[in-house]
Amino acid sequence: MAASLWQGYLSSTSSLAGPSSLKRRLEAEEGHRSQAFLYSFASRNSHYTGCLRMLSPSSFLATPMQLRSFHISARLTCSATISTSNPSRIESVDFKKLQNGSDIRGVAVAGVEGEPVNLTEKVAEAIAEAFAVWLVERKKGDSSKQLRISVGHDSRISADNLQEAVALGITRAGLAVVLYGLASTPAMFYSTVTDREDMFCPVDGSIMITASHLPYNRNGFKFFTDSGGLGKGDISNILATAADIYVSSTDDGQVSSLGGSVKRVPFMDEYALSLVEAVRKGAGGLERPLEGFHIIVDAGNGAGGFFPGKVLVPLGASIAGSQFLEPDGMFPNHIPNPEDKVAMAAVKKAVLDNGADLGIVFDTDVDRAAAVDSKGNEMNRNGLIALLSAIVLAEHPGTTIVTDSVTSDGLTEFIENKLGGKHHRFKRGYKNVIDEGIRLNSVGQKCHLAIETSGHGALKENRWLDDGAYLMVKLLIKMAAAKAAGEGVGSKVLTDLIKDLDEAKVSIEMRLKIDQNHTDLGGGHFKDYGEKVLKHLETVAESDPHLKKAPVNYEGVRVSGYGGWFLLRLSLHDPVLPLNIEGPSFEAAQKIANVVFSAVKDFKVLDIKEILGVRLDSCELPIDVMPLYEKVANIT
């Protein structure tokens, strides 16, 4: 291990000197100090404690401070000079707070009141180095080559600085870096599974710098290997290692040098070509299967601006009217989020104004998407799941569709009774949903689509890659194939597939907060309190003849009644109980809300006033949310 780490480090400095000449210089001039590098690396990372046993006694002639100073000097400047100065420590950071499920999220830009920066360049360096450490340990059986990590980013204003920091962190661990610049999250995973040596692919690991649709001051990381995105446990371990690295690092003002380990390649061209080829193959091999179609893309000034020119145009489509394609991390036009009303209204207007056949909207890093038909009808959330289910079930009859927990009863009816498939409603969280689809296949239950209402979706045929662009490719293939077969033209082909979907007229989402400072909490954990709320609600629901508890449920309390349903669940990370309500009318939704209100109103730690902040996702009636709260309160 020690030898391979040292060889990896030498390879990363090849632009400054050939590996053999650099090693001779270091060993001849400084004797033991090439091994001192390994000592310092192992002493800072418990994962490599075993490396110490491989070093000769002469390796320990230097003092610990000299060893650490050598490590800093060597890794930053590729110089063997030992610094005897005492470097200053840098401020502490709570790395655990940076975890957001299977992602890392933080504040990277100052200027927003109450949101101090906690994702600095130094923090990013430590996290990237920790990922490299994790990857080396995972790949320890393969020491035949230097490991490579690809790095890409979305359009955020902090992206360039963080990319540089990430590259430095990776090279500190002796690994090679392949920079893609502006990229999409799906492309980063694709780089781990595609075989293109001229693009330095496949890489062994990948880092996407993104915070999805969050505000401009946020940023974060997603990590991939050829097995897919990392899980929560892996992220926790990486952050723990990063904290150790960060504590032992310094702020001594030395200028970093990335050396020859950094390559830059236009990988998005390769990824876009893969989408083009997928459409051509799905449309029967036609070179320009979208000839005659007018398709508008709204990229929201994120990373999806490549799609019109590099995917649609080569396929023959007109892209006139496409908007917000230029990357701008301030997101001046609207939030790049397929669930955002303003974003959906913007693409709808563009489609209607330009007489387009289809409109596509991406989120910031293109792992989510939604669509609008030629009449401005939205195809997102339950509608998008239904549409993709119809396409997939036509290809794989009887297969299981995995979704998250907040999908509608109408969707279940559509998948199972209209399409003949199986609906497996699982937990919230796109990683949970995708992993469940993979698990079902592993135990013999066929599943070809796993998708969340947010627009995160993955297909078995696409290596379970969470890819908004590929979801749109499936729609394009359907349109092109229908036209070629004389079965119809335009997006009506798509909307006809879901004409039997019964969508709720009223959809309500709210977040009931648990006051962690309330005296009634008694020092207990918010999760324990939340579980008590859920248990009581479940008991109430079971005693009400108008209600029926879901027979199979993996998260919270889900109950049907009054023609609709509700789901109250506990947030994984925050002191919040999210509540979803759907009903055939506002009156039905009020009755359902009253059930929940009556059951939880005596839990003083729970802030039930949040019902005032009800957000209506889809409603055909003009509704004032204040009367909802007043009526529910008066009834009780």
Secondary structure, DSSP 8 states (H G I E B T S, - for coil): -HHHHHHHHHHHTTTTS-HHHHHHHHHHHHTTHHHHHHHHHHHH-GGGGGGGGGS-GGGG-S-HHHHHHHHHHHHHH-------S---------GGGGEETTEEEEE-S--STT------HHHHHHHHHHHHHHHHHHTTT--SS--EEEEEE-S-TTHHHHHHHHHHHHHHTT-EEEEEEE--HHHHHHTTT--BGGGTBS-SEEEEE--TTS-TTEEEEEEEETTEE--HHHHHHHHHHHHHHHHH----------GGGEEE--HHHHHHHHHHHHHHHHTTS-SSTTTT-BEEEE-TTSSTTHHIIIIIGGGT-B-TT-B--S--TT--S--S-TT-HHHHHHHHHHHHHHT-SEEEEE-TTSSBEEEEETT--EE-THHHHHHHHHHHHHHSTT-EEEE-TT--HHHHHIIIIIS--EEEE--SSHHHHHHHHHHHHHTT--EEEEE-TTSBEEEGGGTT-B-HHHHHHHHHHHHHHHHHTTS--STHHHHHHTTT----SEEEEEEEEE-TT-GGGTT--HHHHHHHHHHHHHHHHHT-TTEEE-SS-SSSEEEEETTEEEEE---SSSSEEEEEEEESSHHHHHHHHHHHHHHHTT-TTEEGGGGGG-EEEEESS---HHHHHHHHHHH-
